[in-house]
Amino acid sequence: MNRRSTPIAIAFLAGAIVLVSTLHYLTPVDSLVLHQIYQRTYYIPIILAAFWYGWRGGLGIAALAGLSYLPHIMLHWQHQNYEYALNQYAEVALFFAIGSVTGWLGDQRRREHERAERINAELQTAYGDLRQTVGQLLQAERLSSLAEIASGVVHEVRNPLGAIKGAVEILEDEIAEDSPRREFARIAKVEVERIDKLVHEFLRFARPPKLSKTRADVNDLVDSAVQLLDQQAAAANVVIKRDLAADLPAVEIDAEQMMQVLLNLAINAVEAMPEGGTVTFRTNREGEVVAVEIEDTGGGVAPDVIDHIFDPFFTTKDKGSGLGLSIAHKIVAQHDGKLSAENRPTGTRFKVTLDRAAD
């Protein structure tokens, strides 16, 4: 029986004791078999109380049974059948023995059940942490392998790309201003610059600059990011809100690189709301870590996509390189922090967690 229905359970147990005692008083003393049956019936509520409420419950109902039955022994058996009365006194003592022993067993069973539930909850938590750790290790392995590939590609592409750009500029100078072919030269320059920018991102991904850590206030970093993003957000009809916790501990970070992370996440949030919306920066302390959250009111990320958004070269944008979030993830990992994303009822929330600086 659920302990939440305690009043009902106690009323049931007390009612059972009263019923059995009433049967004793109403049954003639010469119906010895019936009285013996009633005596054994007392054990049902005693055992139930012991299992439901432990040894205290067992002793409590045993006491109630004894108090209800003793007057019957003294009134009807004490003078008529002394030996049988002694047997009944011993039976009352047995009520207490059964209640306490069964209650102790019930307490042991309950403790084992609670321990099993606690162990199960700990195992579930450990399993979730293990899955997350394995995912992070796989992500780090992919990033490391692709970084080596990207580094080789950059070296092979950059030199000929520079030569192509120079050649296009020379050809452009030789084309008349009113010539239709000058437009082709302009297109070629734009595309070369786009490739050069992409190659630069590859290089940043393959060879991220070394961290130059200093103690910093995360709230100050968020304020700076909001100022840089303000005009772009206003042009996109996006409102930026701040919900910053006070008295946050300092963190030890490369402020420039972490600023790049926040701007990247915020720009993604703005671009996810082509019709406008709200981007909220939120900071708080979670134990020994400081968390920065960036939440938008866009349509969210498709469930089959959200697990891959930090993969290199994975993008849902028509002209995206698929490296922005990967670079952000790598920078946060270099800070021994975590970057995660989850869908919320109103959009997507990115969360960066960083260890507090040592005192």
Number of C-alpha atoms within 10 A of each C-alpha: 10 7 10 8 9 13 9 12 17 15 11 13 19 17 13 18 24 17 13 20 24 15 13 22 16 8 12 12 14 8 10 11 10 14 19 12 12 17 19 12 15 24 20 12 22 31 26 21 27 27 23 20 20 24 23 16 21 30 25 18 26 29 18 16 25 21 13 17 23 15 14 16 21 15 11 14 17 16 11 12 11 13 11 13 19 14 12 20 16 11 15 20 14 15 25 21 15 19 29 23 17 22 26 19 16 22 19 14 14 16 12 12 12 12 12 12 12 12 12 12 12 12 12 12 12 12 12 12 12 12 12 12 12 12 13 14 12 12 18 16 12 13 21 15 11 17 20 13 13 20 17 14 15 18 12 11 13 16 10 11 16 14 10 15 17 13 12 17 14 12 11 19 11 9 14 10 11 8 9 10 13 17 14 13 18 14 12 17 19 13 13 17 15 12 15 18 13 16 21 14 20 25 19 16 25 22 13 16 10 9 14 11 14 13 15 17 16 26 22 11 15 21 14 15 20 19 11 12 16 14 12 13 22 13 9 15 16 23 15 19 14 15 12 19 13 10 10 17 19 20 20 18 25 18 19 12 21 20 18 16 23 24 19 17 20 25 15 14 27 27 16 19 20 12 11 18 18 20 25 19 25 18 23 20 18 11 9 12 18 21 23 21 23 21 25 29 21 23 14 19 19 9 10 8 12 15 14 14 21 24 19 22 17 17 18 12 9 6 7 12 18 18 21 24 22 20 25 24 24 23 23 20 16 15 18 12 17 18 21 15 18 15 18 15 10 13 19 22 23 19 20 22 23 24 21 20 16 9 5
